[in-house]
Amino acid sequence: MKRFFWTTAILCIYITACNQTAPRHDNEDLTLHTIKSLLFEQERFADALAEIERTLSHRINDTTLLYLRGMAQLNLKNYDKAMADFSAAMRIDPENPLPLNGIGNIFYLKYDDIIAEKFWSHGLTLAKKPSERALFLGNMALLAMNEKKYSEAIKLLEKAQKISPDGRYANLQGRVYLAMKNSKKAQEIWLSALTDSSLPWAQFNFKHNTNFRLAELYFSQKKYTESLKFCEMALLMSPASDEYQKLYVQLKQKIK
């Protein structure tokens, strides 16, 4: 199973919290907004990294920026550099759970779930805000799913969705139900999430991935017209995805 991480989704919450406790100048707020847009909305990770590097040159101990740089490096698969930034942020602010989230993500992406659980479970004990707690509950659900503890994963995701609704939890709920061979429930959850205009999608890749998973599901059911509709939406959101391109071509050939 391809592994996703969703730490970037929490960065907007982290930035908001920092701005509430440590007011900045307007131009600094604008810089953070630009970086956030590059990371979350545009998925331009190299550009985000360049902007962070420029800003960090005169704000070297800014934990927000260190965390942002770690996330940019993580998206670029520069795991050692990401670890250095998360570790630095943790040393500066040991009560902040988010660096633990980032470190856990590195180990998770390396398929070292035991060590990932160590950092994520500790992060959960530090998390105070509902959005932060939901994030760590979602992380723990990923580990439960990997161990095929599907009922436990569903309970964790339902709790996360209740305290801080977000489309990424619906994405994973559907994946758990699919692993349980309950494709009807997976389809129901994904369709509901995509049609709920009030549901936020803090991490953009989970939205286009949910469209793609529906496309795959309809493809497996030989419902090619429905599959094409969702594959097109996924491809429009993320045109560089090889997976989306491949399925789109297959569908166009079948619907000729």
N, C-alpha and C positions, 0 to 999 in steps of 0.2 A: 504494500500500500504506500502510495506516495505521501510523504510527510509534509505537513504544512505547519507553520508557526504563526501565531497571531499577536505577537508582542507589539507590533507596530500599531495595532488597533488601540492600545491603551495609551499611546504617546500623547494624543490630544487631551486625555484626562490628566496625564502627568503635567503637561504644559500648563493647563488651566490651574491646577493645584499650585504650581510654582508661582504663577502670576498672582494668585490670591494672597500668598504668604510673603512674596518678595517682589513688590511692584518694580517694573522696568520702564525705561524710556520708550516712547512710541516707536522709535526706529527699531528697538530691540524686539518689541512685540511683532512688528512687521516681519522681521527676519525669521522669527519662530513660525509665523504663519506661512511664510514662503517655504521653509524647510518641511513643515508638516504637509503642505500641499504636494511638494515633490515626492515625499515618501508615501503618503496615503492615497492621494487621488490620482497622481500621474504615474506613480511607480517608476520614477526616474532616479534610481538609487545613486548612480554615479554623480549626477548633478547635485543631488541632496548632499552627498558626501563633500563635494567641493565647496558648497555653501557653508556647511558646518565647519570645515577646516578653516575657512576664511574668518568665520566668526569666533572660533575658539582661540585664534591667535591673540586676541586681546581679552578673552574671558576663560582662562585656562582651567579654572576650577569650577566651572559651571556644570553641575550634575545633570541638568536637563540636556545640555549639548553633548556631554559625554555619553549619555544614554542614547541620544539620537544618533551619534556617530557609531556607537556599537550596533544599533539597529541597521543603519545603512551598510555597515561592514557585514553584518549577518546576511542581509539580502544579497550581497555580492559574494557570499560564501568565503569571506575572509575571516574564518573562525578565530584564529589566534588574535587578530587585531580587535575583533569584537569582544573577546574575552578580556583583553587588556582594558578596554573602555568600561565594560560592565564592572570589572573588579575595582577600577579607580573610582567609579561612581559609588560603589558599595562602601569603600573606605571613607569617602567624604561624608556620606549620609547612610550609616549602617541601619537606620530604622526605616529606610525606604525599601519597600518590597520589590520594586520594579527591576533593579539590577539582578536580583535573584531570579526573577522571571526570565530575563535575558540569558543568564548563565544556564538556567535549566533548558532553555530552547536550544542552546548549542549542543548540549549532551543529547537532547531528544533527537535532533537532526542527525546526530552521529549514531543513533540507535542504541544509546547507552541510557536506557530508561531508569535503571536503578539510581544512577547519580542524578538524573533529571528530577526524579521524585524527591531526592534529598533537598534540593534547592527549592523546588516548587512547594513542598509541604512546609518548609520554613517560611517561605514568602507568604503563604496563606495565613500563618500565625501573625504576621506583621500587617497584613492588609486590613485597613479600617474602612475605607470607602466601599460602598456596594459594588461599584464598577471594578475595583481592584479584586475584591473577593470573588466576584463572578469570573474574572479572568483566570484566577488560580483554580477555581472549581472546574472550569473548562479544561485547563491543563491536566488536572487529575483525571478527568473523564477520558482524555486521550490515552492516558496510561492504562486505565481500566479497559478501554476498548482493545488495546493491543494485547492485553491478557485474556481477552474474550470474556470479560466480566461485563456483559452487555447490560444487564439490569442495573448494576451499579453505575455504569456510565450514563444511562438514561436518567437516573435519579439526580446525578450531579449536574447534568445539563439542564434539567427542568428547574433545579434550584437556581442555577446561574441565570437562566432566562427570566425567572421570576423577579430576582433582585436587580437585574440590570439588562433589560431586553436588548438583543442584538442579533443580526442575521447570522453571524458566525456560529452561534450556538445551534440555530436551526440547521445550518449546513451539516454540522457534526451529528446532530440527532438523526438526520436522514441517513447519514453514512452508517450509524450504529444499527438502525432498523434494517438497512440493506444487508448488513453483515449477518443479521438475524433471519435473513430470507423473507423479510416482510416488506416487499417492494411497494405494496399499496400504501402502507403507513409512511414510508420514505417519500413517496411521490406527494402524498397529502401535505406533509410538513414542508417540503421544498416549495410546492406551489403556493401554499399559504404565506410563506415568508416573502416570496417574490411579489406577491400581489398585495401585501400589507404595506400601504404607503406610510404608515406611522412607525414601521420598524426600521431602526437605524442599521446601517452597515458601516461600522467604523473602519473595517479593513476591506478595501475594494476587491481584493483578489477572491474573497469568499463569495462575493456576489456573482462574479462571472463564473466562478467554479460551480456554484449552485445551478446556474443555467446549464453548464456543461454536463453536470451529473444527471440532470433531468433529460438532456439530449441523449446521453448514454443509455439511460433507463428506457426511454421510448424506442431507441434503436434496438435494444435487446428484445423488445416486444414487437418489433417489425412495424412500428408506427412511425414510418419515416418522415411523413409530413410534419407531425408534431415534433419529432426529433430535430428536424431542420430548423424549425422556428426557434428553439432554444439554443441550438448550436450557433445560429446566426447572431443571436444576442450575445453569447459568450465571446464569439470571435470579434464582434464590434467593440466589446469592452477591452479585449486583450488580443489584438491582432498578431502579436509576435508568438503566441502559443503554438507550438508544433502539434500538440494534442488536438487543439481546436481546429487547426487547419486540416489535419488528417481526416477527422471525422466529417468535416464540412465537405471535403472532396468526395468521400465515400457516399455521403447522402445525395449529393448532386448527381452522382453517377447512377444511383439507384432510382432516383425520381425522374430521370430523363423521359 
